[in-house]
Amino acid sequence: MGAKSAKHEKQSRKIVDQAQRQAADFASLSDAELRERASAAITSGAEITDKSTFLAALATASSRKLGLAPFDVQAQAVLRLISGDVIHMATGEGKTLVGAMAATGLALSGKRVHVVTVNDYLARRDADWMRPLVESFGLQVAAVTESMDTQQRRQAYEADVVYAPVKELGFDVLRDNQITERAQAVFRQAEVALVDEADSVLVDEALVPLVLAGSRPDQAADARVTSVVATLREERHYTIDSDGRNVFLTDDGA
């Protein structure tokens, strides 16, 4: 395992060095030309064959649109994420930028990407912050939050890159399993999920059950129950314990 990691790191460093040299030349390219260079690095089978050119285009766009030039370690992290590896970055090392660059790269290769966060604030903030980078490659980015209605959610899931809290993703899947017509579906499955703060999302949040609750459209049964309960009399039909918290039916009440 250690040898494999060392091999990956060596390969990544080589690609990052090549990308840095190319990025200097890419600075004079227009946004359209950057998109062309990035697209040319992807085969028809959605495989990124020229990773240094691809990374150089992403890094140039990041510098131009966000004012954030990725450091070498950030560029390496992008390469590892695109390759499907898990990366560990401490707070302040630029996870948001790395995630956005990787999401943009994966979306450019034809994959719908969900960036999974722990709450609404992060989903909204990161989507708005990274929007100029994603959109500079002709892609759409959106955030799913608790305050959205059904139509807004459906529209958000149409985007190429979707930022969403794990709780909202879970609830949308549950709700879609209760529909009676396919046209009512909201959620759109992604080919790739990038999980931010994986320990919180996959461990802490996974321990919290998702429960859907609602009222029935037919209230007739409730009305009948209410009319019956209204006729019950204490001591004859039910008794209350000394704490005043529990009610017990008598034989007549039952």
Secondary structure, DSSP 8 states (H G I E B T S, - for coil): -HHHHHHHHHHHHHHHHHHHHHHHHHTTS-HHHHHHHHHHTB-TTS-B--HHHHHHHHHHHHHHHHS----HHHHHHHHHHHTT------TTS-HHHHHHHHHHHHHHTT--EEEEESSHHHHHHHHHHHHHHHHTTT--EEE--TT--HHHHHHHTTSSEEEEEHHHHHHHHHHHTT-SSGGG------SEEEESSHHIIIIIGGGS--------S--HHHHHHHHHHTT--BTTTEEE-TTS--EEE-TTT-
